[in-house]
Amino acid sequence: MKKKKEQPILENITITDIGAEGKAIARVDGMVIFVPFVVPGDIADIKILKKKKSYAEGHAVAIHHYSDKRVPSRCPHFGTCGGCRWQTLNYADQLAAKQQQVRDNFERLGHLDCSGMQPICGSENIYEYRNKLEFTFSSRAWHDLPPALDAPPEPGALGFHIPTLFDKVLNIEHCALQPSLSDSIRLAVRDYATARQLPFYDIRNHTGCLRNLIIRNTSTGQWMVVLVIAEYHPGWQGLLDHLRDTFPQITSLQYIFNDKFNDSYADLPSVTYAGEDHVQEVMLGFDGAPSLHFTIRPQTFYQTNSPQAQRLYSFVAQYAQLAPTDTVYDLYTGTGTIALFLSHLCRQIVGIEYVEDSIVAARQNAIANHIDNTRFFAGDMAKVLTPQFVEEQGRPDVVVTDPPRAGMHEKVVEQLLAMEPRRIVYVSCNPATQARDIALLASKYRVGRIQPVDMFPHTQHVENVAELILNN
């Protein structure tokens, strides 16, 4: 077998910029090198791991000079858990990099006018900002170093997957992204299960009892804990009893049985073990409107940074410039949060969403908030949004669209061009596909304001709102 060529270590290399996927960039002899867990201004020795024609990937084996852009990490797992790769980068520089990411995608991919770019909206909280975390049980724990020969056997790990390793999970002792009660609950689950030898899930052989742990919290102080099990085993109910008795803060304690070959649970029923079958979230209304109350169940989608969701939707409302007589289409409406947020500003809102359960939740949320000018429809967007549908529901004056990362189907773009709403407000978690879609709309629409919003500090992800105005 041909021996793999050993790649070199490059010494005293200056990290120059932020790159894709949360990595930083160095340049050596005209070649771009992507390096994780370093920041611009660091000077490091870089071990090359993979080399292609136009770029290379490596990691820092030593840092000789630390950049003035660096800040201390609050996470004991930084550098191993790949979730918050920008945690050691000053937050102001994180925001600047995200704003540049939006600009680069719009100008380079979409060839779009960015003169309306607004300063990025940073997150008020950069730690403990998440209202939901999902943890994984695994019979295979990840170790930075091999355990000692006399170390006792472990049942596995409860935490996050190691990047690129589907079966290895890192035991998380502390995560700074959710309030501290989340740590206490997760560690109590792990300790109880370990002491009683409850089997952690083996993802390779699809055996074992404990599979996932979902912890949600709301701004109203309520907590939901969902235990996902893959098979019944003596003692698993005792774990739920232990959580119920130890943590009176848990408003809703539930479990889900999932013996599928994947971790998705949106299509599976949940069983309430103790407390309520839901938690309640509250969002302030826009421009003096009453606050909105949202019922959240295990399968419910809700933006994971609640204060930033409020700001994001406020930008949508500003850019929509609605009149009391307007008909609004809310495409990819989810559980109807944007539709309900805008409902008091217009005559009616028509929401469309692929997931049937989300539409059921949207209708229930409308009833709970005494909103009667919304209509919600479930189905594939490209198949629902037809000329006949528009004729039946009325041509929209304004369209709000918030598609998944893949962006909009070409047929949806074609229908938008045919409907000619006077404004389109495009919300996206992926500025690249957003820029692509807006370029397809450029024959009839010009770009107005562009508003990046940071929903996920310490990560490379950025949300973006774009205002599209129909040409005269």
C-alpha positions in Angstrom: 0.0 0.0 0.0 1.3 3.4 -0.9 2.5 5.3 2.1 0.7 8.6 2.7 3.0 11.6 2.2 3.8 13.4 5.4 2.8 17.0 5.2 5.1 19.8 6.5 4.9 22.1 9.5 5.0 25.7 8.4 6.6 28.0 11.0 5.8 31.5 12.1 2.8 32.0 9.9 0.6 35.0 10.4 -3.2 34.4 10.5 -4.6 37.1 8.2 -8.4 36.8 8.0 -11.6 35.0 8.9 -12.6 32.2 6.5 -15.5 29.8 5.9 -17.0 27.4 8.4 -15.6 29.4 11.4 -12.0 28.8 10.3 -9.3 31.5 9.9 -7.1 32.1 6.9 -3.3 32.1 6.4 -1.6 32.7 3.1 1.7 31.1 2.2 3.3 31.4 -1.3 -0.1 32.3 -2.8 -1.9 29.4 -1.2 -4.8 29.9 1.2 -4.6 27.7 4.3 -7.8 27.2 6.5 -7.0 26.9 10.2 -9.5 26.4 13.0 -9.3 27.9 16.6 -7.0 30.8 15.7 -7.8 34.5 15.1 -6.4 37.1 12.8 -3.2 38.5 14.1 -2.0 35.2 15.7 1.4 34.0 14.6 1.5 30.2 14.6 3.3 27.0 13.4 0.8 25.2 11.2 0.7 21.5 10.5 -0.7 20.9 7.1 -3.4 18.1 7.2 -4.7 18.2 3.7 -3.4 19.9 0.5 -5.3 20.6 -2.7 -4.4 22.5 -5.8 -5.8 25.9 -4.7 -5.9 25.6 -0.9 -4.8 23.6 2.1 -6.2 22.7 5.6 -4.2 22.6 8.8 -4.1 23.2 12.5 -2.0 25.3 14.8 0.6 23.2 16.7 2.1 26.2 18.5 1.2 29.9 18.8 4.2 32.3 19.1 2.3 35.5 19.3 -1.3 36.1 20.4 -3.4 38.6 18.5 -4.9 41.7 20.2 -8.2 40.5 18.8 -8.1 37.5 21.2 -10.3 37.2 24.3 -10.3 34.4 26.9 -12.6 31.4 26.2 -15.3 30.7 28.8 -15.7 27.1 27.6 -13.5 24.3 29.0 -14.1 22.3 25.8 -13.0 25.0 23.4 -10.8 23.5 20.7 -12.4 20.1 20.9 -16.2 20.7 20.8 -16.3 22.5 17.4 -19.5 24.4 18.2 -18.2 27.9 19.1 -15.1 28.4 17.0 -15.1 32.1 17.3 -15.3 32.2 21.1 -11.7 33.6 21.4 -12.3 36.3 18.9 -13.4 39.7 20.2 -17.2 40.1 19.7 -16.8 43.4 17.8 -14.6 41.5 15.3 -17.0 38.6 15.1 -19.7 41.1 14.1 -17.5 42.8 11.5 -16.7 39.4 10.0 -20.4 38.5 9.8 -21.2 41.8 8.1 -18.4 41.2 5.6 -19.7 37.7 5.0 -23.1 39.1 3.9 -21.5 41.8 1.8 -19.2 39.3 0.0 -22.1 37.0 -0.8 -24.2 39.8 -2.1 -21.5 41.5 -4.2 -19.5 38.5 -5.4 -22.2 35.9 -5.8 -25.3 38.0 -6.6 -23.6 41.1 -8.1 -26.1 43.1 -6.0 -26.1 46.7 -4.8 -25.1 46.9 -1.2 -25.4 50.6 -0.7 -28.3 50.0 1.6 -26.3 47.8 4.0 -27.1 48.7 7.6 -24.7 48.0 10.6 -25.2 44.5 11.9 -27.5 44.1 14.9 -25.4 42.4 17.6 -26.8 40.1 20.3 -27.4 41.7 23.7 -26.3 38.5 25.3 -23.3 36.6 23.9 -23.5 33.8 26.5 -26.5 32.0 27.9 -28.5 33.2 24.9 -29.9 29.9 23.6 -33.3 28.7 24.7 -32.7 25.1 23.4 -29.9 22.6 23.4 -29.9 19.0 22.2 -27.4 16.6 23.7 -26.5 13.1 22.5 -25.8 9.9 24.5 -23.2 7.6 23.0 -21.6 4.4 24.1 -18.3 5.8 22.6 -16.8 8.7 24.5 -14.2 10.9 22.9 -10.9 11.4 24.7 -8.2 13.8 23.8 -5.8 11.3 25.3 -6.2 7.5 25.7 -7.5 6.7 29.1 -5.1 5.1 31.6 -4.8 1.3 31.5 -6.2 1.0 35.0 -9.1 3.5 34.4 -12.6 2.0 35.1 -14.8 1.4 32.1 -17.1 4.2 31.1 -20.8 3.9 30.0 -20.1 6.5 27.4 -20.8 10.2 27.0 -23.6 12.7 27.1 -22.8 15.9 25.2 -22.0 17.0 21.6 -20.8 15.0 18.6 -17.1 15.5 17.7 -17.0 17.1 14.2 -16.6 14.6 11.3 -17.0 11.6 13.7 -20.6 10.4 13.7 -20.2 7.9 16.6 -18.0 9.9 19.0 -19.5 12.2 21.6 -17.6 14.6 23.9 -18.8 14.6 27.6 -19.8 18.2 28.2 -19.1 19.4 31.7 -20.1 23.0 31.1 -21.8 24.8 28.2 -22.0 28.6 28.4 -24.7 28.9 25.7 -27.7 28.2 28.0 -28.4 29.2 31.6 -26.6 27.2 34.2 -29.7 25.0 35.2 -29.1 23.3 31.8 -25.7 22.1 33.1 -27.2 20.9 36.3 -29.9 18.9 34.6 -27.6 17.3 32.1 -25.0 16.3 34.7 -27.7 14.9 37.0 -29.0 12.7 34.1 -25.5 11.5 33.3 -24.6 10.7 36.9 -27.8 8.9 37.6 -27.6 6.8 34.4 -23.9 6.0 35.1 -24.6 4.9 38.6 -27.4 2.6 37.6 -25.7 1.4 34.4 -28.5 2.5 32.1 -27.1 1.7 28.6 -26.1 4.7 26.4 -27.0 4.4 22.8 -24.6 2.7 20.4 -25.0 4.5 17.1 -23.1 1.8 15.1 -25.2 -1.1 16.3 -28.4 0.8 17.1 -28.7 -0.6 20.6 -29.0 0.9 24.0 -31.7 2.8 25.9 -30.7 6.5 26.3 -30.4 8.3 23.0 -30.9 12.1 23.3 -31.7 14.8 25.8 -33.4 18.0 24.8 -33.5 21.0 27.2 -35.5 24.1 26.5 -36.2 27.2 28.5 -38.2 30.4 27.9 -38.0 34.0 28.9 -40.9 33.4 31.2 -38.7 31.1 33.4 -40.2 27.8 32.3 -38.2 24.7 31.5 -38.9 21.7 29.3 -36.8 18.5 29.4 -37.3 15.7 26.9 -35.6 12.3 27.2 -35.4 10.3 24.0 -35.1 6.6 24.4 -34.4 3.9 21.8 -35.4 0.9 23.7 -37.1 0.2 27.0 -34.8 -0.8 29.9 -35.4 -1.3 33.6 -34.6 2.0 35.3 -35.3 4.6 32.6 -38.5 5.7 34.4 -36.6 6.0 37.6 -34.4 8.6 35.7 -37.5 10.7 34.9 -38.7 10.3 38.6 -35.2 11.6 39.7 -35.5 14.7 37.4 -39.1 15.4 38.6 -38.1 15.2 42.2 -34.8 17.0 42.0 -35.7 19.9 39.7 -39.0 21.6 40.6 -38.0 24.2 38.0 -39.0 21.7 35.2 -42.4 22.8 33.9 -42.7 20.1 31.4 -41.0 16.7 31.6 -41.5 14.4 28.6 -40.1 11.4 26.7 -40.1 10.2 23.1 -39.5 6.7 21.9 -37.3 6.7 18.8 -36.0 3.4 17.4 -35.3 4.8 13.9 -31.9 4.9 12.3 -31.7 8.7 12.6 -32.1 11.2 15.5 -35.0 13.2 14.0 -38.0 13.2 16.3 -40.3 15.8 14.7 -42.5 13.1 13.3 -42.7 11.1 16.6 -45.3 11.5 19.4 -44.1 12.8 22.8 -45.5 11.6 26.1 -45.9 14.0 29.1 -44.4 12.3 32.2 -44.8 15.1 34.6 -46.1 18.7 34.5 -47.5 20.4 31.4 -47.3 19.2 27.8 -45.8 22.5 26.8 -44.0 25.7 27.9 -45.0 29.2 27.1 -42.9 31.9 25.4 -43.8 35.6 25.2 -42.7 38.1 22.6 -43.4 41.8 22.8 -45.7 43.1 20.0 -44.5 45.5 17.4 -45.2 49.2 17.6 -47.4 49.1 20.7 -49.3 45.9 19.8 -50.1 43.4 22.6 -47.5 40.8 23.5 -47.8 37.5 21.7 -47.9 34.2 23.6 -46.5 31.0 21.9 -47.1 27.5 23.0 -43.9 25.4 22.6 -44.0 21.6 22.5 -41.1 19.2 22.0 -41.4 19.3 18.2 -42.1 23.1 17.9 -39.7 25.3 16.0 -38.9 28.6 17.7 -36.0 30.9 17.2 -33.3 29.8 19.7 -32.2 33.3 20.6 -35.5 34.9 21.9 -34.4 38.5 22.3 -32.8 38.5 18.8 -35.9 37.0 17.3 -37.8 40.1 18.6 -35.3 42.4 16.9 -35.2 40.3 13.7 -39.0 40.4 13.3 -39.0 44.2 14.1 -36.7 44.7 11.1 -39.2 42.6 9.0 -42.1 44.8 10.1 -40.1 48.0 9.3 -39.1 46.9 5.8 -42.6 45.6 4.9 -44.1 49.1 5.3 -47.6 47.6 5.6 -50.9 49.4 5.1 -54.1 48.5 6.9 -55.6 47.3 3.6 -52.7 45.0 2.6 -52.7 41.3 1.9 -49.5 39.7 3.0 -48.1 36.2 2.1 -45.7 34.7 4.7 -43.8 32.0 2.9 -42.2 29.2 5.0 -44.2 30.5 7.9 -43.2 27.7 10.3 -45.4 28.1 13.4 -46.6 31.5 12.3 -44.4 33.7 14.5 -43.7 36.3 11.8 -47.3 36.2 10.5 -48.7 36.8 14.0 -46.1 39.5 14.7 -47.3 41.4 11.6 -51.0 40.6 11.8 -52.1 43.9 13.4 -50.5 46.0 10.6 -52.5 44.6 7.7 -55.9 43.3 6.5 -54.9 39.6 6.2 -51.9 37.3 6.2 -51.7 34.0 4.3 -49.0 31.6 5.7 -47.7 28.6 3.8 -45.5 25.9 5.4 -44.4 22.4 4.4 -44.7 20.8 7.8 -48.3 20.0 8.7 -47.6 20.0 12.5 -46.2 23.5 12.3 -49.4 24.7 10.5 -51.5 23.1 13.3 -49.3 25.0 15.8 -49.7 28.3 13.8 -53.5 28.0 13.9 -53.5 27.3 17.6 -51.2 30.2 18.2 -53.5 32.5 16.3 -56.5 31.4 18.3 -54.6 31.7 21.6 -53.6 35.3 20.7 -57.2 36.2 19.5 -55.9 36.9 16.0 -58.5 36.2 13.3 -57.0 37.7 10.1 -54.5 34.9 9.4 -54.9 31.8 7.2 -52.4 29.0 7.2 -51.9 26.3 4.5 -49.6 23.2 4.6 -47.8 21.8 1.6 -44.8 21.9 -0.7 -44.2 25.6 -1.4 -43.6 25.1 -5.1 -46.9 23.1 -5.5 -49.1 25.3 -3.2 -48.1 28.7 -4.5 -49.8 28.5 -7.9 -51.8 31.0 -10.0 -55.0 29.3 -8.8 -54.0 29.7 -5.1 -53.2 33.4 -5.7 -56.6 33.9 -7.4 -58.4 32.2 -4.5 -56.5 34.0 -1.7 -55.9 37.3 -3.3 -52.8 38.8 -4.9 -50.3 39.8 -2.1 -49.3 43.4 -1.7 -46.2 42.3 0.3 -44.5 39.0 0.6 -42.3 37.9 3.5 -40.2 34.8 2.7 -38.0 32.9 5.2 -36.8 29.7 3.5 -34.5 27.0 4.8 -30.7 27.2 4.1 -31.2 25.8 0.5 -33.2 28.9 -0.4 -36.3 29.1 -2.6 -37.3 26.7 -5.4 -37.0 28.3 -8.9 -40.8 27.9 -9.3 -41.4 29.9 -6.2 -39.1 32.7 -7.5 -41.0 32.6 -10.8 -44.3 32.9 -9.0 -43.0 35.9 -7.0 -42.1 37.6 -10.3 -45.6 36.8 -11.7 -47.4 38.1 -8.6 -45.4 41.4 -8.5 -45.9 42.3 -4.8 -44.8 45.9 -4.3 -42.3 44.7 -1.6 -40.6 41.4 -0.7 -38.9 41.0 2.6 -36.4 38.1 2.4 -35.2 36.6 5.6 -32.4 34.1 5.4 -29.9 32.1 7.5 -27.7 31.6 4.4 -26.6 34.8 2.6 -25.2 32.8 -0.3 -28.5 31.3 -1.4 -30.3 34.5 -0.5 -28.0 36.4 -2.8 -28.6 33.8 -5.6 -32.4 34.1 -5.2 -32.4 37.9 -5.1 -30.3 37.9 -8.3 -33.1 35.9 -10.0 -35.6 38.6 -8.9 -33.4 41.4 -10.1 -35.3 41.8 -13.4 -38.2 43.4 -11.4 -36.8 44.2 -8.0 -34.1 46.4 -6.7 -32.4 45.9 -3.3 -33.2 48.5 -0.6 -32.0 48.0 3.0 -29.9 45.0 4.0 -29.9 44.2 7.7 -27.6 41.5 9.1 -28.6 40.1 12.6 -26.4 38.0 14.8 -28.5 35.2 16.2 -25.6 33.0 17.2 -22.6 34.7 18.8 -19.3 32.8 18.6 -20.3 30.9 15.5 -20.0 31.8 11.8 -23.7 31.8 11.3 -25.6 35.1 10.5 -29.2 35.9 9.8 -30.0 38.5 7.2 -33.0 40.6 6.2 -33.2 42.1 2.7 -35.7 44.7 1.5 -36.7 44.2 -2.2 -38.7 47.0 -3.9 -40.7 46.6 -7.1 -39.3 48.7 -9.9 -41.6 51.4 -11.2 
